[in-house]
């Protein structure tokens, strides 16, 4: 589970077909594919969430 401000934002699941982590945000019915490295994926998601209002 991915939480933002204590609320459920979505799920982070490893997709073996794509060999990458995929974020499934709760508010949309589509996944966002990131990297095969979990730490790199987490860092990228954090960066995007921090800069979402820019």
Steps between C-alpha positions, in 0.01 A plus 500: 500500500610853426381763745496877462425708810382186676246412230507212253635630167528167321689173468855432388530160333792331324400397148712203394394538135644852487774428758406827670305648789156635410306753706122460485360829634165465672341787307571366148457159340842485339850418621815708477811294425829593665826308543611150593676640809265559796708778660528688170124462450423627851731798452335590169148472642598718798651757264186507285268534800710779650494694171141423398386854581784674312 
